Structure formats: structure tokens, C-alpha cells
Amino acid sequence: MFKKLSGLFYGWRMVAASAAVRLLGAGLHSYGFTVFFLPLSQELNLSRTATSFAFSLARAEGAIEGPIVGHLLDRYGPRPIMLTAVTLMGVGYLLLSQVESYIAFVIVYTVLISLAHSGGFMHAPMTLTNSWFIRWRARAMTLNSAAYGLGGVLIAPLLSMIVNSWGWRWGAALAGILFLVLGIPLCLTIRRSPESMGLLPDGDSEPLERNESNHPRRFCASEVDFTAKQAIRSFAFWALVFGAGVRNASYHAISTHFIPLMIWKGMSPQQATLLLSSFAFLGFTSTILFGWLADNVNKPRMVSLILFGAGTSMLLPIFGNSMAPLWLFTLLFTTVEATYPVAWAMVGDIFGRKHFAKIRGYMSMFYVWGSVVGPVVTGAIWDTWHTYEPMLWGLIVMFFLSGIFYSVLGRPWVRPKVI
């Protein structure tokens, strides 16, 4: 009875549900924190380094909890993790709207809001998608990840309007309510895997081959089964970790400071907010475009080319002094967002489905530190020199290093288990 519903494979419904959860998380939290950045720091009398430190400390939690979340996801499935996440985020943002000191801000943001974000909005949706697809893994992950940019397009501008009109506290309270009212029902629709519903990955209705006993047996070149221990011993694991770490440091340094960066280049707050919305829309568009192509091209080579282009785009805000270079910079830089689902599809291609969450969790122990360091260093650069130019030069080097590592990425140097 679950095999078909109005002719649509049930896995695409899982993609839609998890994408909707990610849309909330991106619009209210990931893009939302740059909307809160200046008004919150001004009201609490914080330096940009101190404000950036709170956001980076939250990402450090994601690195520490990654392996734990990975084991929980492989054992219990995505739904309980996602339910816990939206509940903690909802309560956390309601409490955030009431904080009066830096200490209270750090406690609420790190203990409630950010403790939930990595596991429920990042690890769980990707694990869910990897469980439901093999041949169309990159496309499914792309649709899931595209919701991240769409959240910035649809929700972040509304949140910005509320913050500019009523204050950041009303914006935080509204975010908390939306997480609870919309997020919980969406999470209740999640189902763990196609096998849990009597289905096969990708919506296949028949096994591709039968063995001598006439029992169904499915053969697929991508269906491998690496344990976490095998993965960690491979070159591919560490190449992916390094590439992701450098990419994260670069991307989060820009995204966290995006509005302050544009104001530094002469934009008004309203113009910077408009460009932020365009930033999100362009990220959504590039994610759909490149992710849709990824299942039919060399994924590592495509990712490396995107990162080389993003590194080159850093020259535009360094030397450009008008609106046109800043728009072109935004267009080129947002293609980096497309590398996230493609890179995770590469992890699924190389290491398989069974231990994906644990492998991803162990990777996060290392690569997440890039997103921890990037915003804090960027804030410190501004507080010291009142310019973002040294940061932009550093990011050029980092993007090119990351691109080189992806370009040499190959299959891991261990033999997979036979399915």
C-alpha cells in the first residue's frame, strides 16, 4: 500500500518533509543570525568578536556532538532527532528574546538553540535522504539542501522586516513560535528508510536480479558498505574532511559577516538586506542547477571548479567600489552552497548507506572547526583593523587549497564489504 501514492515514490515525500524543516532552520536561524547580528550586539554592547565567538562556539558544539548524533541516527533513525531539534530550537528562541546579558545570550544560544541545530537540521535530513536514494542520491540531496537557500529567500527577508520594525526580540520570539507550530508536525511525517516500508531505494519496484534460489537480490555499483573504522582509514575520508573544513571556514566567515561586509563597502542596511535575500536566492538556484547535474558528471572535479571560481570572486569586493562588483561577487560566491549536497552525495557514493550517519558524524568532529574559526577570526580582523580586506585575501588562499583537495579525491584505499 505504501509502494505508490498518486504515482510518486514515497522517498520524494521524505525529501519534501525534511526540506521543509531545513527551510525553517535556514530562514530563521542560519540566515537569521546575520539579521540579528548588529542589533543584538549593539543592544547588549558587544564587540563583533564577542558576538562572532558565540556563534562559533555553537558550531564547535556541532563538532563535538557529531559522532554521538551519528550513532543515534544510525540506531534510532532521523525522526526522534529532528523532533528534539525543532522543540529545543523553538524554546531556545523564545528564551533568546528575553536575554539581558552576554552570559545569558551565550547560554541560551549554545545550550538550547545550537545544541539542536547540527543534529536535527543538518545531519538528520542528509541521513534520511541518503537512506532513501542511491542512483538519484545527488539530486535528492540537492533538493533537500536547496531548501536552505530558499529559507533565506522566503523567510529571512520577513524576519529582517520584523527586526527592523519591531526589534530583534520580537523577531526571536516569532522564530521560536514558528519552530514549534510548523516544525513538530513536519517531523512527525518522517519515515526512516524505504526498507522500513517494504520499498527499495530510488523507487525501484523490482529487484534487478535473482540468485539461484530465486530470492531477490539487488545489485548496484554504488551500494557499498563501509564501516566507520574502514572509512577513517581511507584517503577519501581525510580529503573530504580537509576540503569541507576549508570550505566551511570560508563560507561561514562571509555569511556571518555578510551584512556588515556590505555596509563596509558602502551599502545602506536596506541595500545589504536586499543583497542578502539575493544571496540566498542565488544559492538556492546554483544548488538546484549543479546538484541536478552532479549524478551525471565527475562530482569531485565539479566541486573543485566551483571552489576555484569562488576564490577568484574574492577579488571583486577587494578592488570593486560600486554595486556591480558586489552583485557579481554575490553571484559567484553563492555557488559554494551547491557544493554541500554534492559533497555529501560523494560520501554516500564512496561509503554507502548503512553507516552514513556515523561516518558523517566523525567527519564533523574535524571539518566543523572551520566554521568555528572563520567567523571569529573575521570579527577579530575587523575589530583590529576596521577592514575586511585581510580576511578576503586569506579566503582566496583557502578556497584554492580546498579546490585542490577535491580535485585529487579518489576512491578510498580499503575494500568494501560485499552486499
C-alpha positions in Angstrom: 0.0 0.0 0.0 3.0 2.3 0.5 4.7 1.5 -2.7 3.0 4.2 -4.7 0.9 7.1 -3.6 -0.6 9.1 -6.5 2.3 7.7 -8.6 5.0 9.4 -6.5 7.8 7.4 -4.8 7.5 7.9 -1.1 11.1 8.9 -0.8 10.4 12.2 -2.6 7.9 12.9 0.1 10.6 12.4 2.7 12.8 14.8 0.8 9.9 17.3 0.8 9.3 17.0 4.6 12.9 17.2 5.6 13.4 20.1 3.2 10.6 22.0 4.8 12.3 21.5 8.2 15.6 22.8 6.7 13.8 25.7 5.2 12.6 26.8 8.7 16.1 26.2 10.1 17.8 28.2 7.4 15.4 31.1 7.2 15.0 31.6 11.0 18.5 30.5 12.2 21.2 30.1 9.6 20.4 33.3 7.7 18.5 34.7 10.6 21.7 35.1 12.8 23.1 37.7 10.4 19.9 39.6 10.7 20.2 39.6 14.5 24.0 40.2 14.4 24.2 44.0 14.5 21.0 44.9 16.6 21.8 42.2 19.2 25.5 43.2 19.5 24.5 46.9 19.8 21.8 46.5 22.4 24.0 44.2 24.5 27.0 46.4 23.9 29.1 43.6 22.4 32.1 43.8 20.1 31.9 41.9 16.8 34.5 39.5 18.0 32.4 38.6 21.1 29.2 38.2 19.0 31.0 36.1 16.5 32.5 34.0 19.3 29.0 33.0 20.5 28.0 31.8 17.0 31.3 30.0 16.6 31.1 28.3 20.0 27.7 27.0 18.9 29.4 25.4 15.8 32.0 23.9 18.0 29.3 22.0 19.8 28.3 20.5 16.4 31.8 19.2 16.0 31.9 17.6 19.5 28.4 16.1 19.2 28.8 14.8 15.6 29.8 11.2 16.4 27.2 11.0 19.2 24.4 12.2 16.8 25.7 9.9 14.1 25.4 6.8 16.3 21.9 7.9 17.5 20.8 8.4 13.9 22.0 5.0 12.7 20.3 3.3 15.7 17.0 5.2 16.1 16.6 7.0 12.8 16.1 10.7 11.9 12.6 11.3 13.3 13.3 11.5 17.1 16.4 13.6 16.4 14.5 16.1 14.3 11.6 16.3 16.8 14.0 17.0 19.6 15.8 19.6 17.5 12.7 21.7 16.5 11.4 21.6 20.1 14.7 22.8 21.5 15.1 25.5 18.8 11.6 26.8 19.5 12.0 27.0 23.2 15.5 28.4 22.7 14.4 31.3 20.5 11.6 32.2 22.9 14.1 32.4 25.7 16.6 34.3 23.5 14.0 37.1 23.1 14.3 37.7 26.9 18.1 37.7 27.4 19.6 40.8 29.0 23.3 40.0 29.2 26.1 38.4 27.2 26.3 35.4 29.5 22.6 34.7 29.2 22.9 35.1 25.4 25.7 32.6 25.2 24.0 30.0 27.5 20.7 30.1 25.6 22.3 30.1 22.2 24.7 27.3 22.9 22.8 25.1 25.3 19.4 25.1 23.7 19.4 26.6 20.2 22.7 25.4 18.8 22.8 22.1 20.6 19.8 21.0 18.5 20.7 22.6 15.2 23.5 20.5 13.9 21.9 17.1 14.6 18.3 17.9 13.7 18.7 20.3 10.7 22.0 19.2 9.2 22.8 15.5 10.0 19.3 14.1 10.1 17.9 15.3 6.8 21.0 14.2 4.9 21.0 10.8 6.6 17.3 10.4 5.7 17.9 11.3 2.1 20.9 9.0 1.8 18.8 6.2 3.2 16.1 6.6 0.5 18.2 7.0 -2.6 21.3 5.5 -4.3 21.2 6.3 -8.1 19.5 9.7 -7.6 21.4 10.5 -4.4 22.8 13.8 -5.6 19.5 15.1 -6.9 17.6 14.1 -3.8 20.3 15.7 -1.5 20.2 18.8 -3.8 16.5 19.3 -3.4 16.9 18.8 0.3 19.8 21.3 0.6 18.2 23.8 -1.8 15.6 24.4 0.9 18.5 26.1 2.9 18.8 28.9 0.3 15.0 29.0 -0.2 14.6 29.7 3.5 16.8 32.7 3.1 14.7 33.9 0.2 11.3 33.4 1.7 11.8 33.7 5.5 14.9 35.8 6.2 13.6 39.0 4.5 10.4 38.8 6.5 12.4 38.3 9.6 14.6 41.2 8.7 11.5 43.4 8.3 10.2 42.4 11.7 13.6 43.1 13.3 13.9 46.5 11.6 10.4 47.5 12.5 9.8 45.9 15.9 13.2 44.9 17.2 15.3 41.8 17.3 13.4 40.5 20.4 10.1 40.3 18.5 11.9 38.5 15.7 13.4 35.9 18.0 10.0 35.3 19.7 8.4 34.8 16.3 11.1 32.4 15.2 10.5 30.3 18.4 6.8 30.1 17.7 7.2 29.0 14.1 9.7 26.3 15.0 7.1 24.8 17.4 3.9 25.3 15.4 5.3 24.2 12.0 8.4 22.1 12.8 6.8 19.5 15.0 4.0 18.4 12.6 6.5 18.1 9.8 8.9 15.9 11.8 6.0 13.5 12.7 5.7 12.6 9.0 9.3 11.3 8.7 9.9 7.6 8.0 13.3 6.0 8.5 14.1 4.2 5.2 12.4 2.5 2.2 13.1 -0.9 3.7 11.1 0.1 6.8 8.1 0.5 4.5 8.7 -2.5 2.3 10.2 -0.5 -0.5 13.5 -0.3 -2.4 15.7 2.8 -2.8 15.1 5.1 -5.7 11.5 3.8 -6.1 12.6 0.6 -7.8 9.6 -1.8 -7.9 11.6 -4.9 -8.7 15.0 -6.3 -7.8 17.4 -6.1 -10.6 18.4 -9.8 -10.5 17.6 -13.0 -8.7 20.0 -15.6 -7.3 20.0 -19.3 -7.7 17.4 -19.8 -5.0 15.1 -17.4 -6.8 15.3 -14.9 -4.0 15.5 -11.2 -4.9 19.0 -9.8 -4.8 19.7 -6.2 -5.7 23.0 -5.3 -7.4 24.2 -1.7 -7.6 27.7 -0.4 -8.1 27.1 2.4 -5.6 25.7 0.1 -2.9 28.8 -0.4 -0.7 29.1 -0.9 3.0 32.0 0.7 4.7 32.2 0.8 8.5 33.2 4.0 10.2 36.6 2.4 11.1 37.2 1.5 7.4 36.2 5.0 6.3 38.5 6.7 8.8 41.5 4.7 7.4 40.9 5.8 3.9 42.4 8.8 1.9 39.0 9.8 0.7 37.8 10.4 4.3 40.6 12.9 5.1 40.5 14.6 1.7 36.7 15.2 2.2 37.3 16.4 5.8 40.0 18.9 4.7 38.1 20.2 1.8 34.9 20.6 3.8 36.8 22.3 6.7 38.4 24.9 4.5 35.2 25.4 2.6 33.2 25.9 5.8 35.7 28.4 7.3 35.5 30.5 4.1 31.7 30.2 3.6 30.8 31.0 7.2 33.2 33.8 7.5 31.4 35.5 4.7 27.8 34.5 5.5 28.1 35.5 9.2 29.5 38.9 8.3 27.7 39.4 5.1 25.6 42.5 6.1 28.5 44.1 8.0 30.7 43.4 5.0 28.3 45.1 2.5 27.9 48.1 4.8 31.7 48.4 4.9 31.7 48.6 1.1 29.3 51.5 1.2 25.8 49.9 1.1 23.0 51.0 3.3 21.5 48.5 5.8 18.4 48.2 3.5 20.6 47.6 0.4 22.6 45.0 2.3 19.5 43.2 3.4 18.2 43.1 -0.2 21.5 41.7 -1.3 21.3 39.1 1.5 18.0 38.0 0.1 19.6 37.7 -3.4 22.5 35.9 -1.8 20.0 33.3 -0.5 18.1 33.1 -3.8 21.3 32.7 -5.9 22.5 30.0 -3.5 19.2 28.2 -4.0 19.4 28.5 -7.8 23.0 27.3 -8.0 22.3 24.4 -5.7 19.5 23.2 -7.9 21.5 23.6 -11.1 24.7 22.0 -10.1 23.1 19.3 -7.9 20.9 18.2 -10.8 23.9 17.8 -13.0 26.0 16.0 -10.4 24.7 12.5 -10.9 25.9 12.6 -14.5 29.3 14.2 -14.1 32.6 13.8 -12.2 31.5 15.2 -8.7 35.0 15.9 -7.3 36.0 17.8 -10.4 32.8 19.8 -10.4 33.2 20.8 -6.8 36.9 21.9 -7.3 35.9 24.1 -10.2 33.2 25.8 -8.2 35.7 26.5 -5.3 38.3 27.9 -7.7 35.6 30.3 -9.0 34.6 31.3 -5.6 38.2 32.0 -4.6 38.6 34.3 -7.6 35.4 36.1 -6.7 37.0 37.5 -3.5 39.0 39.9 -5.7 35.7 41.8 -6.5 35.0 43.2 -3.1 38.7 43.9 -2.6 39.1 46.1 -5.7 35.5 46.9 -6.6 33.9 50.1 -5.2 30.4 50.1 -6.8 27.3 48.0 -6.7 28.1 45.9 -9.8 31.2 44.2 -8.4 29.3 43.4 -5.2 26.4 41.8 -7.1 28.8 39.8 -9.3 30.8 38.7 -6.2 27.5 37.5 -4.6 26.6 35.6 -7.8 29.9 33.8 -7.9 30.3 33.2 -4.2 26.9 31.7 -3.7 27.8 28.8 -6.0 29.7 27.4 -3.0 26.4 26.5 -1.5 26.0 23.9 -4.3 29.0 22.0 -3.1 27.4 20.9 0.1 24.8 18.4 -1.2 27.2 17.2 -3.9 30.0 16.6 -1.4 27.6 14.6 0.8 26.4 12.6 -2.2 30.1 11.8 -2.7 30.3 10.5 0.8 27.2 8.3 0.1 28.7 7.1 -3.2 32.0 6.2 -1.6 31.0 4.8 1.8 27.3 3.6 1.3 24.1 3.9 3.3 24.4 1.6 6.4 26.9 3.7 8.4 26.5 7.0 6.7 25.4 8.9 9.8 28.3 7.7 11.9 30.8 8.4 9.2 29.3 11.9 8.7 29.4 12.4 12.5 33.1 11.5 12.7 33.8 13.9 9.8 32.0 16.7 11.6 34.5 16.3 14.5 37.1 17.8 12.2 35.5 19.9 9.4 33.1 21.9 11.6 36.0 23.6 13.2 36.5 25.6 10.0 33.1 27.2 10.6 34.1 27.8 14.2 37.3 29.6 13.4 36.2 31.5 10.3 33.7 34.0 11.8 35.8 34.6 15.0 38.9 35.4 13.0 36.9 37.6 10.7 35.5 39.5 13.6 38.9 39.9 15.2 40.3 41.3 11.9 37.6 43.9 11.8 38.0 44.9 15.4 41.8 45.2 14.9 42.0 47.0 11.5 38.3 48.0 10.8 38.6 46.4 7.4 37.7 43.0 5.9 40.4 43.1 3.3 42.9 40.8 5.0 40.2 38.2 5.5 39.3 38.3 1.8 42.9 37.7 0.8 43.1 34.8 3.2 39.9 33.3 1.8 41.3 33.3 -1.7 44.1 31.0 -0.5 41.7 28.8 1.5 39.3 28.3 -1.4 42.1 27.3 -3.8 43.5 24.8 -1.2 40.1 23.2 -0.8 39.6 23.0 -4.6 42.9 21.2 -5.0 42.0 18.6 -2.4 38.7 17.9 -4.1 40.3 17.7 -7.5 42.6 14.8 -6.4 39.9 12.9 -4.5 39.5 9.3 -5.5 38.1 6.1 -4.1 39.1 5.0 -0.6 42.0 2.7 -0.2 40.1 -0.2 1.5 38.0 -3.0 0.2 34.2 -2.6 0.9 32.1 -5.4 2.3 30.1 -7.4 -0.3 26.4 -7.0 -0.1 
